[in-house]
Amino acid sequence: MNSLALEKNLKAVMFTNYGDSNRINKMASRVFFRRPDRLLSDRPAIIGGTAGAYLCEKSVRNVYDALALDFDSPEERLLAGTLF
């Protein structure tokens, strides 16, 4: 579980939550941030650390639409030299 703690491990995570269920948002928030309130429906869909330290991005679309319309490719971030 510690390997997904974004603030400690400096990762980029993109996930989908079709329909934006707060039950799923709370579970994901506990895994990524160790608190249930960071990814609720009324919060921004993109959360990042200072200087590109980590990135957590949520889409409320299905997986195919999220990949096509919401998420940048990881390769683009690597080429830019940042997570953002």
Buried (B, 14 or more C-beta within 10 A) or exposed (E): EEEEBBBEEEBBBBBBBEEBEBEBBBBBBBBBBBEBEBBEEEEEBEBBBEEBBBBBBBBBBEEEEBBEEBBBEEEEBEEEEEBB
